[in-house]
Each structure stands twice: as structure tokens, then as C-alpha cells.
Amino acid sequence: MAMDASEIETLIKAALPDAVVRIEDLRGDGDHYAAYVESAAFKGCSRVQQHQMVYKALKGRVGDQLHALALQTAVPKDA
């Protein structure tokens, strides 16, 4: 079962309301996405912790409804 890019964005923004989220469907199949997520909530967190926060926001859908997610995270420059 494929997942829509807007659903991914909605789930991330629900967990990280200040997040700037950009989603790209890499293959046009709804299963392989790249996501850029920028949030002040990432400040002071390691890259691994930042990614864990995003995966937690997706509520177990990675590997199931969402086959692959290339993830890039960042802290806003003004945070």
C-alpha cells in the first residue's frame, strides 16, 4: 500500500509543528521518497536523534506503507 506525500508531510508537521517539510517522490510510485525536514526542535540533537524524531512522527509506517525514505534534517539558522 503506497503512501501519499501529503500524508507524510501532515504526520511530520503534527509532531513538529514548526517544521519546514519538502517531500519528493523519487520514483513516482508512492513508495520511495526523499524528505527534507527543518525544525528548531532538532537544536542540540545529533543527526541520529533528529532522524529518530521524524521516524517517530511517521508512526511505524516506514518499511510498511512507506517502503523507503531518504531523510535530510536541519536546524534553522536562526534557532
C-alpha positions as a Markdown table, in Angstrom:
| # | Residue | x | y | z |
|---|---|---|---|---|
| 1 | Met | 0.0 | 0.0 | 0.0 |
| 2 | Ala | 1.6 | 3.3 | -1.1 |
| 3 | Met | 1.6 | 6.4 | 1.0 |
| 4 | Asp | 0.8 | 9.9 | -0.3 |
| 5 | Ala | 3.4 | 12.7 | 0.1 |
| 6 | Ser | 0.9 | 15.0 | 1.7 |
| 7 | Glu | 0.2 | 12.3 | 4.3 |
| 8 | Ile | 3.9 | 12.2 | 5.1 |
| 9 | Glu | 4.1 | 15.9 | 5.5 |
| 10 | Thr | 0.9 | 16.0 | 7.7 |
| 11 | Leu | 2.3 | 13.4 | 10.1 |
| 12 | Ile | 5.7 | 15.2 | 10.4 |
| 13 | Lys | 4.0 | 18.6 | 10.9 |
| 14 | Ala | 1.7 | 17.1 | 13.6 |
| 15 | Ala | 4.7 | 16.0 | 15.6 |
| 16 | Leu | 7.0 | 19.0 | 14.7 |
| 17 | Pro | 4.6 | 22.0 | 14.1 |
| 18 | Asp | 7.3 | 24.5 | 13.2 |
| 19 | Ala | 8.9 | 22.1 | 10.6 |
| 20 | Val | 9.6 | 23.1 | 7.1 |
| 21 | Val | 9.0 | 19.9 | 5.1 |
| 22 | Arg | 9.7 | 19.2 | 1.5 |
| 23 | Ile | 8.8 | 15.7 | 0.1 |
| 24 | Glu | 9.9 | 14.3 | -3.3 |
| 25 | Asp | 8.6 | 11.1 | -4.8 |
| 26 | Leu | 11.8 | 9.7 | -6.2 |
| 27 | Arg | 10.2 | 7.0 | -8.5 |
| 28 | Gly | 6.7 | 8.2 | -8.9 |
| 29 | Asp | 5.4 | 5.1 | -7.2 |
| 30 | Gly | 4.4 | 6.4 | -3.8 |
| 31 | Asp | 6.9 | 4.1 | -2.1 |
| 32 | His | 10.2 | 5.8 | -2.5 |
| 33 | Tyr | 10.5 | 9.3 | -1.1 |
| 34 | Ala | 13.2 | 11.9 | -0.1 |
| 35 | Ala | 12.3 | 14.3 | 2.7 |
| 36 | Tyr | 13.9 | 17.4 | 3.9 |
| 37 | Val | 12.8 | 18.4 | 7.4 |
| 38 | Glu | 14.0 | 21.6 | 9.1 |
| 39 | Ser | 12.9 | 22.2 | 12.7 |
| 40 | Ala | 14.0 | 24.2 | 15.8 |
| 41 | Ala | 13.2 | 21.0 | 17.8 |
| 42 | Phe | 16.3 | 19.5 | 16.3 |
| 43 | Lys | 18.6 | 22.0 | 18.1 |
| 44 | Gly | 21.1 | 20.2 | 20.3 |
| 45 | Cys | 20.2 | 16.8 | 18.9 |
| 46 | Ser | 22.5 | 14.5 | 17.0 |
| 47 | Arg | 21.7 | 13.7 | 13.4 |
| 48 | Val | 20.6 | 10.2 | 14.5 |
| 49 | Gln | 18.3 | 11.8 | 17.2 |
| 50 | Gln | 16.8 | 14.1 | 14.5 |
| 51 | His | 16.1 | 11.2 | 12.2 |
| 52 | Gln | 14.5 | 9.2 | 15.1 |
| 53 | Met | 12.2 | 12.2 | 15.8 |
| 54 | Val | 11.0 | 12.1 | 12.2 |
| 55 | Tyr | 10.6 | 8.3 | 12.1 |
| 56 | Lys | 8.6 | 8.5 | 15.3 |
| 57 | Ala | 6.3 | 11.1 | 13.7 |
| 58 | Leu | 5.6 | 8.6 | 10.9 |
| 59 | Lys | 4.2 | 6.2 | 13.5 |
| 60 | Gly | 5.7 | 2.9 | 12.2 |
| 61 | Arg | 4.8 | 3.4 | 8.5 |
| 62 | Val | 8.4 | 3.3 | 7.3 |
| 63 | Gly | 9.1 | -0.2 | 6.0 |
| 64 | Asp | 5.3 | -0.8 | 5.7 |
| 65 | Gln | 3.2 | 1.7 | 3.9 |
| 66 | Leu | 6.3 | 3.8 | 3.1 |
| 67 | His | 9.0 | 1.5 | 1.6 |
| 68 | Ala | 11.9 | 3.9 | 1.5 |
| 69 | Leu | 12.7 | 7.4 | 2.9 |
| 70 | Ala | 15.9 | 9.2 | 2.2 |
| 71 | Leu | 15.9 | 11.7 | 5.0 |
| 72 | Gln | 17.8 | 15.0 | 5.4 |
| 73 | Thr | 17.3 | 17.1 | 8.6 |
| 74 | Ala | 18.4 | 20.5 | 9.6 |
| 75 | Val | 18.2 | 23.1 | 12.3 |
| 76 | Pro | 17.0 | 26.6 | 11.1 |
| 77 | Lys | 19.9 | 29.1 | 11.0 |
| 78 | Asp | 18.1 | 31.5 | 13.4 |
| 79 | Ala | 17.3 | 28.8 | 16.0 |
